[in-house]
Amino acid sequence: MTVAPGRPTSNQEVTVNLSWLMPVLEAEGPFLSIYIDSTRTDPSSASGLSTRWGHFRSKLADDGAPEAILEESEETLLEPSPIGGRHGRALLATGSEILVDRVLPAPPRQDSAHWGDEPILVPLLQVIPQAVRQLLVEVDRSGADLHLRAPENPKITKNDNGLGEDSSVDGGHDELHKASVGGGSQHGWRYSNQEARVEDSWERNAEAVAAKVDAIVRERQLDMLLLTGDVRAQSLLKDELGKEALAILKEVPGGTRGQSLDRASFREEMARVTEEFIKERQQKLADQFTENQNRGGESVAGAAEVAEALQRGQVSELLLTIGAEPDNAEELTRQALATDAEISTLGEGYVTLPEGVGALLRWRDEATPSNSLSSMSGDHGRESAVDPDSEESPREREEESIRR
């Protein structure tokens, strides 16, 4: 998943805007950084949240966090959330004010709380692949109900879908039913006119829905467009949708307008389609980086090489392996954000990055370290090339090999 601070990207790319983190980077520390599983599926999970926070609060107080900000943080974290399903919470603050209070699209890999000179950001990046901006369209022949799922609101609900008055579209053409089979001849001009009026109503209603959906796709920069409902209405809608919407469309069978989200089987199918999408885009990101490395493109891998490239402002995209980040991952993250570099995170198993980090570059010159992904698996020479404890730099070894 790609994180771009305020930079527009294609809908084909996984994008979360991190411009809201800039106040944190610009503030003076020390900082309070809290990442916690805030799921409230039953009374026990709510009680567990309170207990876990209580332990964290005692630790933070011992570390020197001011009592006033701890009290404010507790009120924020323990306030009942209208969001259902599994999710997490990120809270970043100074000693005097909360700077970021963010819902996470999935619980953090591990609950954590820290008081220190710098904000902790890596736990936020670790859940980024789960941040999917999608629109569910439940369509019938009179119109559609629309439900938005955004990374900052990871629950599609019937009542609070983030679209306000735009949560449904009715085409206004109410000639919806064709003549029944019984009760006289099904031929002749009267019957034909009835058929034509009904078909025309369906098409006009589909046009109205398509216009609204196309607008939401453009305005919200969606990752996925989920379509369900009446089969004939789906077909008519697809005929009217623009190319941008069709490019991200996924059909989810088994839905009915106004009823889909009440059915566990449909919710499970929607979750399956979404998880499949997440895996596909993770694999696409891994393949893109692997191809770039194998053809000697503008990229580097390894903690030392990436740190050097970031210091020179060369990095266009930082790539971290979730759960295998280097020791200096926090510093790399802050440098990437400060230089307007994108940040992507990959689950383990998609590609093996030495020390869990790589980068795509804005340019390459003679001073840029040269390394290749082709030697990442079982090649001890590559492992040595990215050894941060080595006294000789990769560039010096490369120059030495050329002199020989």
HELIX and SHEET records of a PDB file:
HELIX    1   1 SER A   19  LEU A   21  5                                   3    
HELIX    2   2 MET A   22  GLU A   26  1                                   5    
HELIX    3   3 PRO A   43  ASP A   63  1                                  21    
HELIX    4   4 GLU A   67  LEU A   78  1                                  12    
HELIX    5   5 VAL A  122  GLN A  126  1                                   5    
HELIX    6   6 ILE A  128  GLN A  130  5                                   3    
HELIX    7   7 GLY A  164  SER A  167  5                                   4    
HELIX    8   8 TRP A  189  ARG A  220  1                                  32    
HELIX    9   9 VAL A  231  GLU A  240  1                                  10    
HELIX   10  10 LYS A  243  ALA A  247  1                                   5    
HELIX   11  11 SER A  260  ASP A  262  5                                   3    
HELIX   12  12 ALA A  264  ASN A  294  1                                  31    
HELIX   13  13 ALA A  303  GLN A  311  1                                   9    
HELIX   14  14 ALA A  329  ALA A  338  1                                  10    
HELIX   15  15 PRO A  354  GLY A  356  5                                   3    
HELIX   16  16 LEU A  373  SER A  375  5                                   3    
HELIX   17  17 HIS A  380  ALA A  385  1                                   6    
HELIX   18  18 PRO A  394  ARG A  403  1                                  10    
SHEET    1   A 6 THR A  15  ASN A  17  0                                        
SHEET    2   A 6 THR A   2  ALA A   4  1                                        
SHEET    3   A 6 GLU A 342  LEU A 346 -1                                        
SHEET    4   A 6 VAL A 315  THR A 321  1                                        
SHEET    5   A 6 VAL A 357  LEU A 361 -1                                        
SHEET    6   A 6 SER A 299  ALA A 301 -1                                        
SHEET    1   B 4 ILE A  98  LEU A 104  0                                        
SHEET    2   B 4 GLY A  88  ALA A  93 -1                                        
SHEET    3   B 4 PHE A  31  ASP A  37 -1                                        
SHEET    4   B 4 SER A 112  GLY A 116 -1                                        
SHEET    1   C 5 SER A 168  ASP A 170  0                                        
SHEET    2   C 5 GLY A 143  ARG A 149 -1                                        
SHEET    3   C 5 GLN A 134  ASP A 140 -1                                        
SHEET    4   C 5 MET A 224  GLY A 229  1                                        
SHEET    5   C 5 LEU A 249  GLU A 251  1                                        
END                                                                             
